[in-house]
């Protein structure tokens, strides 16, 4: 067996209402005196920031809030958050919200190091940097950002840049399913499908597949798969919400240690050029990519099919089980209420050549981890099939 290096959070709490009950005490364990909550305006409006702030203040910790994070956080927004943390001498960083807020918080936590702008560390090795204590509190069951050591930032030229080092792994992940109860159906569906993609791509990675990630990917996928339709039908099912949230976290631990692949490669240009949220973009292209991969990855997809559909796939040949697995994912998407054709999102046939070119020339690293190589023409074909 090849060597494995595996990283995960030091402390994960999965418990309803745990942010209110435990955040302040956890901050005290890290001897925090001044915390910054990094979030977005929507989370503030939901009242979640007030709950976090009260828990911290009752523990004697001063709090400053930065709630100007936007999707696909650009450099300037991250710099603004860092400047506020610096001005208030913060010694604890809390990312509260979706992946964009947590990714922003990860960079703010690198504050003790000698750099003035995020631009100074993009594409640089930050593995030797110091880090402030970092807590991650997700409000969606999707990105897995609370359990990953990657932060995706939008550079000045509009491209997505990944800062990728175990140094930015959150010290504490608080999985409080009550924070996901108010999620609209659209976000619930998009983020859940995103997390399923994480499980599948982790399990089928060509370069970093490993037994630990495999186990987490399978369990995470089972939790997501078995509860997906429940949370769409009844959004206030706290048990189903908790299963989804923990499944998403397991998916995050799995993929950050094994890598994602071509689904992400094809989804990034959709997010950047047409502002389609990341989870929705992944959902749009996942079945096309998985179908393309069948000639190489059918046995692995079949293993996942047996894990989530044991009765339906019993005795099936690998290709048949794998095909049924992809068909069910397609059904999840089509029944989710999400738009599932590119043309429904104002993308035309004329846009596809440029999108495919970005995949091949900018995100080749994600093709390299895919079970099967892709050419420019093959990427173009996948896009056209979902037009």
N, C-alpha and C positions, 0 to 999 in steps of 0.2 A: 504494500500500500504506500502511495506517495505521502510525503509529509503534510501535515495540516497545521495551520495557525488559525485559531478560532477566537473571536471576541464577542462578548455580550455585556449587557449592563451589569453593574455590580449589585443593583437592587431594583426589583420589579414588584410593584404592588398592584394587584388586580382585585378591586373591591369597590362596590357601589358607595358613593359619597365619600370616597377616600381623600379627595382634594380638600374638602372642608374639614374633615376630621384629623388629617395627618400631615398636611403640608407644613404648617408652622413647626411642629415637633421635628419633622425631618430637616427643616432648615436649621433648627437649633443644633442638630447633630453635626452639621457642617460649620458650626460657629459663625453663622451668617449674622451680619449686623445691618446690611443694606442690600435689598434685592431689587432686580429689575424684572418685570414681567413683560415679555416680548410677545405681542399678539396682534390681532387685527381689530378693526372697528366693530365688525359684526359680533365678535366674541364679547367685547365690552357691552354692546347693546343687549346681549342675552343675559347679562348679569353675572357671567362666570368670573370676570375679573374682580368684581366686588367680593365674591366668595373667597377667592384666593387671597386677595388683599386683607380681608378680615382675619383669615387664619394666620397669616404672617404677622400682622400687627398685634394680635393677641399673644403671639410668642415674643413680642418685643422687637420685631424686625421692621426697619423702615422700608418703605416700598415706593418705587417709581414705576410708572406704567408707560410703555411705548406701544401704542396700538395703531401704528401707521403701516404695518406690513401689508403688502399686496401680493397677489398670486405671482409666482415666478419672480421672487424678490430681486430687484435690480441693485446694483452696487450702491447707488446713492441712498437707498432706503436702509441698507445694512449699515452703511457709514453713519447715518443719523442715529440709529439705535446704539451703536458703539459710543458715539459722542455723549449721548445722554447717560449711558452707564458710567462712562469716565467722569463726567461732571458730578455725578452723585456718589462717586467712590464705591460703586457696587461690588460686593464680594460674593454674590450669588446671582446666577442667571436662570430664569425660568421661561421656557418656551411653552406657551399655552395656545393651542389651536390646531390648525392643520399643518401639513408638511412645510408650507412656506414659513410659518411662524417659528416652527422648531428648527428649520434649517438656518434661519436668521439668528436665532439664539445660539446656535452652535458656533457661529463666527464671532458673535459678541463675547462668548466665553473665552476667546483667544486674546482678549483685551490686554492682559499683562505683558504682551510681547511688543517689541519695538517695530511697529508699522503704523502708518497714518491712515491708510485706505485699504479697503479690501482688494483694490487693484494691485496692491503691492504683494499680495500673497496668492493670487490666482496663478495656477500652473506652477506653484512653488512647493517645495517639500517643507511641510510644517510639522513633521513628526517629532521634532525636538522642542516644539513650543511648550510653554506653560499654559495652563487652563484654569479658569475659575470653576468652582463647583457648578454643575449644570443639571437642572431638572427638566424633564420633558413630560408634558401633560397633553396627550392628544385628545381632540374633540371629534375626530373622525376615525372610522375603522377602515383604514386604507393605505396610507403611505408607509406606515411602519417607521416613520422618521424618529420616533422615540427610542428605537432600538438599533439604529444604524449609525455608522461613522462616516457618513457622506453628507455634504451640504451642497445643494445645487443652486447656484447664483447666476442671474442673468447679467452678462458682461455688457459693457458700453456698446459693443457692436451688435447686441441682440442675441448672441450665442449663449448657450447654457454651459457654464463652467462648473466642474465638480471638484470640490476640495475633499479629498478622500484620505482619511487617516484615522486610526483608532484613537488618536488624541482627542477627537471631538465627539466620542461616544458619550451620551448622557450618563451621568453617574446614577441617577434615579429616574425610573419611568413610573408614572402614576397612571394606572388604567382605571378611570372612573367612568363607568358606563352611563351614569346619570347625565354626563356631559354630552352624550350622543343622542339623547332622547328627542331633542328638538331639531335634529337634522332633517331637512327636506328630503323627500323621496329621491329627487335627482342626485343629491350629494351622497345619500346612503348607497344608491345603486352604483354610481361611478367609482366611489372609493372602495366599495367591496370588490368590484370586478378588478380594480387595480391590485388589490391585495391578492386575489386569486392568480393574477398574472405573475406576481412576485413568487408565489409558491411554485408555479409551473416552470418559470424560467430558472429558478434556483435548482429545481430537481433535474433539469435537462441541460444545465450549463456544460459546455464543451471543455472549459478550461479549469474551473475550480469546484466542480461537483465533489462533495465529500459526505461521509456518512452522517455527520452531525447535522449539517444543513438538510440532508435528505429527510431525516426523522422529523425535524421541525417543519419542513415544507409539507410533508404528508399530513401531519396533525393539524397544522394551520389551515390547509386546504379543506380538510374534513369539517373543521369548525365553521369555516366561511360557507362552504357548500351547503351544509345542513341547516344553516340559519338564514341564508340569503333571502329566500322567499318569505320567511317568517317576518323579518324586519321590514320588508316592503309592504306586507299585508297589514302588519300591526306594529307601527313604529314605537309604541310605548312598552313593548315586551322587553323588560329590563334583563331577563335571563338571556334572551337571544342577542340583545345588544352587547352584553358582557362577553358572550362567546365570540361574537364578531370582532370585538376590540382585541381580545387576547389572541384570536387567530391572526389578526393583522400584525400584531407584535411578533408572533412566531415567524410569520412570513418575512418580516423585516430582518430579524436575526438571520434567517436562512439566506436571503438573497444578498445581504451585504457581505457574507462570508463565502458566497459561491458565485455571485454576479448575476445581473440581468442580461438580456440579449436583444434580439432583433425587434421584438415588440416595442421595446423602449426606443430603439433606433428609429423605427418608423413613426413613433408617436411624437417624439420631440419636435420635428418640423411642424407638425400640426398645431402643437401648443404655441410655438414661437411665432409662426407666420399667421395663424388664424385664431390665436387666443382660445383654443379649446382646452379646457382644464385637463390636467395631466391624466387623471383616472379615466375620464371619458375618452381621451385620445388613445390610451392603451386598450380600452374596451373595443374601440372601433377597428383596430388592426389585429387584435389577438388571434381571431380564428383564421384569418388569411395567412398569418405567419405560421401558426401551428399546422395548418393544412399543408403549407409548403414544406414544412419540416418532416412530414410523415415518413418519407423514404429513409430518413436517418433515425428519427426519434420515436417511431411507432411503439417499440417495446417499452420505452419509458412512459409515454402517454398511457399505454395500456396498464402499467403498474398503478398510475394515479387513478385511472378509471376503476380498477378493482378496489382501490381504497375508498372511493366515494360512492361507487355504484356496485357493490359486491353482488347483489342479487341479479341485476340486469346484465352484468358482464360475465357471470359464471360460465366457464367453458368456452368463452369466445376466443377466437384467434386474436393475436395482438393487433393487427390492422383494424379488425372490426371493432374491438374494444376502444382503440384509440380514436377511431372515427366517431363512435358514439359519444365519447368524452368531449370531442370538439363540437359535435352537434348540440350537446346539452349546454355548453358554454354559449353557443350562438343563441339558443333558446332563452337562456338567462338574459342576454343582452336585448333580444327582441321583445321580451316581456317586461323589461325593466322600466319602460317609458322613456329611455334615452333615445335620441336620434342615432341611427346606426348606418346611415349612408352619408358619404362625404358631401354629396350634392345637397343634402338637407342643411348643411352647415356652410353653404355658399362657396364650396370648393368646386372648381370646374375642371374639365379635362385638360384645359390649357395650363392649369396650375401644377399638374402632376409631374412633368419633367423636372421642374425646379425642386420640388419636394424630394424626388428620388435622388437627384444630384446631391442634395444636402445629406441624405442618409449615407451615401457611399463615401463622400468626401469629408464629412464632419464627424460622423458617428461610426466610423469603421471599427472602432474598438468594441462596439456592441454587436456588430456582425461577427467579429472574431470569436465571441463567446457563444454564438448561436450554434445549435447542433449541426447546421448545414450552412455552407457559404452562400452568399447572395450576390448576384451581379446587378448592375444598374437596370437592365431590362427586367429582371425578375422582381426587383423592388417596384418598378413601374407597373408591372402586371398586378401585383398585390393591391396597390392603390386603386388601379382601374376596376378591379373586381368588386370593390366596396363603394365605387362612385355612385 
